[in-house]
Amino acid sequence: MDFIIPAVVQTELTALSASEAAVSKIKDFCILLDKWNQKVNLTGSKSVDEIALNHVHDSLLAAKCLPQSEAFIDVGSGAGFPGLILAMIWPDREAHLIEPKEKSAIFLKEAIKTLSLTNVTVYIRAIEELQGEEIVPIYQEYFSISRAFSPAKKFFGYCHYLVHEDAPLFLMSGEESELLDPQVLEKNKLTVFKSTNYDLSKPKKTLVEIRQA
C-alpha cells in the first residue's frame, strides 16, 4: 500500500527525534491497523490517513510532555494508543500495555510480532486484577498513562494503586471529565498535580498528571 505519513505527523516525529526505523514501523502500523479495521472495528477511523491524523498524531503530541523513564504502563491500550506508538519511538523503554478486550489484545500482539517490537508486553487482563508480582516493580517505579477512561466512575478505584511517590498517572483528556471530580480524587487519596495543554490547536486537549494527595 502506498501511504505517506501526513506532514503534521512527520513534524512531530522529527521533533521527537524518532529514528528512521521508528517512522517506518509507525507507517507499517497504520497500514496494519487499517486492514484490521476493515474486518474488526478497533477504532472509528475509516482510513489509514485518519488513523495517523486522529490517533498517532495525538499520541506523539502527548509524548512531548511525558517524563524520561525506563518503562511505562498504558492502561486500556485499545488499538495501541498511546502505548504502542510510544514503544516505537522509544525502543529503549519497556512498554507494558494493559488491555482486557480480547480482540484488541490479539491485534496488539499481532502488531508486536509483525513490527518486530522487542520492548512491549501485553497483559490481557483488567487493570483492577493486575496487582500481582509480575508488574509490581513496574508500577511502583514508573509512570502510567491512559487515553481510555471507561468506566469513568470506577477508573480511579481501579487504578489508584498505580500511583506512587515517583510514579504518577497521566490522563489524556479531551474535555472536563467527571473523572476529575475532586471528591472522587479525594476518595482515592489522589490529586491533580498539573494539567498541560498538549495540543495547542485544541484547547481542551490536556495531559492531566495525577499524584498521591
Secondary structure as GFF3:
##gff-version 3
##sequence-region A 1 213
A	DSSP	alpha_helix	7	15	.	.	.	ID=ss1
A	DSSP	alpha_helix	20	37	.	.	.	ID=ss2
A	DSSP	alpha_helix	48	51	.	.	.	ID=ss3
A	DSSP	pi_helix	52	56	.	.	.	ID=ss4
A	DSSP	alpha_helix	57	63	.	.	.	ID=ss5
A	DSSP	beta_strand	71	75	.	.	.	ID=ss6
A	DSSP	alpha_helix	83	89	.	.	.	ID=ss7
A	DSSP	beta_strand	94	98	.	.	.	ID=ss8
A	DSSP	alpha_helix	102	114	.	.	.	ID=ss9
A	DSSP	beta_strand	120	123	.	.	.	ID=ss10
A	DSSP	three_ten_helix	127	129	.	.	.	ID=ss11
A	DSSP	alpha_helix	136	139	.	.	.	ID=ss12
A	DSSP	beta_strand	144	146	.	.	.	ID=ss13
A	DSSP	three_ten_helix	152	154	.	.	.	ID=ss14
A	DSSP	alpha_helix	155	159	.	.	.	ID=ss15
A	DSSP	three_ten_helix	160	162	.	.	.	ID=ss16
A	DSSP	beta_strand	169	173	.	.	.	ID=ss17
A	DSSP	three_ten_helix	178	180	.	.	.	ID=ss18
A	DSSP	alpha_helix	182	187	.	.	.	ID=ss19
A	DSSP	beta_strand	190	197	.	.	.	ID=ss20
A	DSSP	beta_strand	206	212	.	.	.	ID=ss21
###
